[in-house]
Amino acid sequence: MKGRTAKIGSRNKQEDAIGAALPPFRPADPGPKLPPPIPHGDCYDHIYKRRPGGVLMRRINADLTSRYDSDGRSILLDRKAHPDQAIAPGSVLLLEQIQSRTKPIKTIFAGVLTDVRRKGIGSSFAIRYTLLGTTVEMRLPLYSPLLTRIKVLKRVAWEDLKGLSPQRVAEKVENEAPAALKEVDEMVMRERELAKKTLEA
């Protein structure tokens, strides 16, 4: 009898829970503008391919990219859409970074691009530079709000890497990085002089 009462009580609780469901959420304002719907036939790309939920993930990725790509830096890694502006491994980059949003202390450094990972909003790149005579390699998220500026000081042509496997490209960059690092200081000095003249003008 006790067991039957317990079942009836649990059934009543379930009915009460179903009856007390909240109405569907409808925002008062339209909110941020989302990209247009992507057809199911176009869900194949180099990021999600034909995975379950690929259309949804691609839509979310497009929305987040449009929010965080404020200065058009996505073209630096998009070789298919922007082959002339995409950077190749071995290029020299000038980066401007801040410590945090509350302490916007700028740190400017330059180095050689050694690796690129294209993963949509999670895209990142690795840069190698010299700090106090020690070679340091650091990986940075492309869309990080702490990375305030990316400028290409020297480009490497994609034709120089044509026909090479990813391993051979890594070896080529590894061998040429020391010579490129010697030119980084001169490039940074020229960049600072140019920025100073621009401010004075």
C-alpha positions as CSV (number, residue, x, y, z in Angstrom):
1,M,0.0,0.0,0.0
2,K,2.8,2.3,0.8
3,G,4.5,1.5,-2.5
4,R,1.3,2.2,-4.4
5,T,0.9,5.5,-2.6
6,A,4.5,6.4,-3.5
7,K,3.9,5.7,-7.2
8,I,0.7,7.7,-7.2
9,G,2.5,10.6,-5.5
10,S,5.3,10.5,-8.0
11,R,2.9,10.4,-10.8
12,N,1.1,13.5,-9.5
13,K,4.4,15.3,-9.1
14,Q,5.2,14.5,-12.8
15,E,1.8,15.8,-13.9
16,D,2.3,19.0,-11.9
17,A,5.8,19.5,-13.4
18,I,4.4,19.0,-16.9
19,G,1.6,21.4,-16.3
20,A,3.9,24.1,-14.9
21,A,6.2,24.3,-17.9
22,L,7.4,27.7,-18.9
23,P,6.2,29.3,-22.1
24,P,8.7,29.5,-25.0
25,F,11.3,32.3,-24.7
26,R,10.7,35.3,-27.1
27,P,13.3,38.1,-26.9
28,A,11.9,41.6,-26.7
29,D,14.5,43.0,-29.2
30,P,15.7,41.3,-32.3
31,G,19.2,41.0,-30.9
32,P,22.4,40.7,-33.0
33,K,22.1,40.2,-36.7
34,L,22.8,36.5,-37.6
35,P,24.2,35.3,-40.9
36,P,21.7,33.9,-43.4
37,P,20.7,30.3,-43.1
38,I,23.1,27.9,-44.7
39,P,21.6,25.2,-47.0
40,H,22.1,21.6,-46.1
41,G,24.0,21.0,-49.3
42,D,26.7,23.6,-48.4
43,C,27.6,22.1,-45.0
44,Y,30.8,20.5,-46.3
45,D,33.9,22.6,-45.5
46,H,37.4,22.0,-44.2
47,I,36.4,22.5,-40.6
48,Y,33.3,20.4,-39.9
49,K,32.9,18.4,-43.2
50,R,29.9,16.2,-43.0
51,R,29.6,15.7,-39.3
52,P,26.2,15.4,-37.6
53,G,25.1,19.0,-36.8
54,G,27.6,20.4,-39.2
55,V,25.2,23.1,-40.5
56,L,24.5,24.3,-37.0
57,M,28.1,24.4,-36.0
58,R,29.0,26.3,-39.1
59,R,26.3,28.8,-38.4
60,I,27.6,29.3,-34.9
61,N,31.1,29.6,-36.1
62,A,30.1,32.3,-38.7
63,D,28.2,34.2,-36.0
64,L,31.1,34.2,-33.5
65,T,33.7,35.1,-36.3
66,S,31.6,38.1,-37.3
67,R,31.5,39.3,-33.7
68,Y,35.2,38.9,-32.9
69,D,36.7,39.7,-36.3
70,S,36.6,43.5,-35.8
71,D,39.7,44.4,-38.0
72,G,39.4,41.7,-40.7
73,R,42.2,39.5,-39.5
74,S,40.4,36.4,-40.6
75,I,41.8,36.9,-44.2
76,L,45.3,36.3,-42.9
77,L,44.6,32.6,-42.5
78,D,42.0,32.1,-45.2
79,R,44.1,31.0,-48.1
80,K,41.1,29.7,-50.2
81,A,39.1,32.9,-50.1
82,H,42.0,35.4,-50.0
83,P,45.1,33.8,-51.6
84,D,46.9,37.1,-52.1
85,Q,46.5,38.3,-48.5
86,A,46.9,35.0,-46.6
87,I,50.2,34.6,-44.8
88,A,52.5,31.6,-45.3
89,P,54.8,30.0,-42.7
90,G,58.1,31.9,-42.6
91,S,56.5,35.3,-42.7
92,V,57.5,38.0,-40.2
93,L,54.7,39.4,-38.1
94,L,54.5,42.4,-35.8
95,L,52.1,41.8,-32.9
96,E,50.6,44.1,-30.3
97,Q,49.2,42.5,-27.2
98,I,47.8,43.7,-23.9
99,Q,47.9,42.0,-20.5
100,S,44.2,42.2,-19.7
101,R,41.1,44.3,-20.4
102,T,41.5,46.0,-17.0
103,K,45.2,46.7,-17.4
104,P,45.7,47.6,-21.1
105,I,49.5,47.7,-21.0
106,K,50.7,47.2,-24.6
107,T,53.5,44.8,-25.4
108,I,54.9,44.9,-28.9
109,F,57.0,42.1,-30.3
110,A,57.8,40.6,-33.7
111,G,58.7,37.1,-34.8
112,V,58.6,34.4,-37.5
113,L,55.3,32.6,-38.2
114,T,56.0,28.9,-37.8
115,D,52.6,27.1,-37.8
116,V,49.0,27.8,-38.5
117,R,45.9,26.0,-37.3
118,R,42.6,26.7,-39.1
119,K,39.7,25.8,-36.8
120,G,37.2,28.5,-37.3
121,I,36.7,30.7,-34.3
122,G,39.4,28.5,-32.6
123,S,42.1,29.3,-35.2
124,S,45.5,30.0,-33.8
125,F,49.1,30.5,-35.0
126,A,52.6,30.0,-33.6
127,I,55.2,32.7,-33.7
128,R,58.9,32.4,-32.9
129,Y,60.9,35.3,-31.6
130,T,64.1,36.1,-29.6
131,L,63.8,37.3,-26.0
132,L,67.1,38.2,-24.2
133,G,69.1,36.0,-26.5
134,T,66.7,33.0,-26.0
135,T,64.5,31.8,-28.8
136,V,60.9,31.5,-27.7
137,E,57.9,30.0,-29.5
138,M,54.4,31.0,-28.5
139,R,50.9,30.1,-29.8
140,L,48.3,32.8,-29.9
141,P,44.5,32.6,-30.7
142,L,43.7,34.6,-33.8
143,Y,40.5,36.1,-32.4
144,S,41.8,36.8,-28.9
145,P,40.6,40.2,-27.6
146,L,44.0,40.6,-26.0
147,L,45.7,40.6,-29.4
148,T,45.0,44.1,-30.6
149,R,47.1,44.3,-33.7
150,I,48.7,42.1,-36.3
151,K,50.9,43.5,-39.1
152,V,52.8,41.6,-41.7
153,L,56.4,43.0,-42.0
154,K,57.6,40.4,-44.5
155,R,55.7,37.9,-46.6
156,V,56.8,34.6,-47.9
157,A,55.3,33.6,-51.2
158,W,53.1,30.5,-51.3
159,E,54.9,29.5,-54.5
160,D,58.1,28.9,-52.5
161,L,56.2,26.2,-50.5
162,K,54.4,24.7,-53.5
163,G,54.7,20.9,-53.7
164,L,56.1,20.5,-50.1
165,S,54.5,18.3,-47.5
166,P,53.6,19.8,-44.1
167,Q,56.6,18.2,-42.6
168,R,58.9,19.6,-45.3
169,V,57.4,23.1,-44.8
170,A,58.1,22.8,-41.1
171,E,61.7,21.8,-41.8
172,K,62.1,24.7,-44.2
173,V,60.8,27.2,-41.7
174,E,63.0,25.7,-39.0
175,N,66.1,26.1,-41.1
176,E,65.4,29.6,-42.3
177,A,64.0,31.0,-38.9
178,P,67.5,32.0,-37.5
179,A,68.3,34.1,-40.5
180,A,64.8,35.7,-40.5
181,L,65.1,36.5,-36.7
182,K,68.2,38.5,-37.4
183,E,66.2,40.8,-39.7
184,V,63.3,41.2,-37.2
185,D,65.0,43.9,-35.2
186,E,65.8,46.0,-38.3
187,M,62.2,45.6,-39.5
188,V,60.8,46.7,-36.0
189,M,63.1,49.7,-36.0
190,R,61.9,50.8,-39.5
191,E,58.3,50.3,-38.4
192,R,58.7,52.4,-35.3
193,E,60.4,55.2,-37.3
194,L,57.6,55.1,-39.8
195,A,55.0,55.3,-37.1
196,K,56.8,58.2,-35.4
197,K,57.0,60.1,-38.7
198,T,53.3,59.5,-39.3
199,L,52.4,60.9,-35.8
200,E,54.6,64.0,-36.4
201,A,53.0,64.6,-39.7
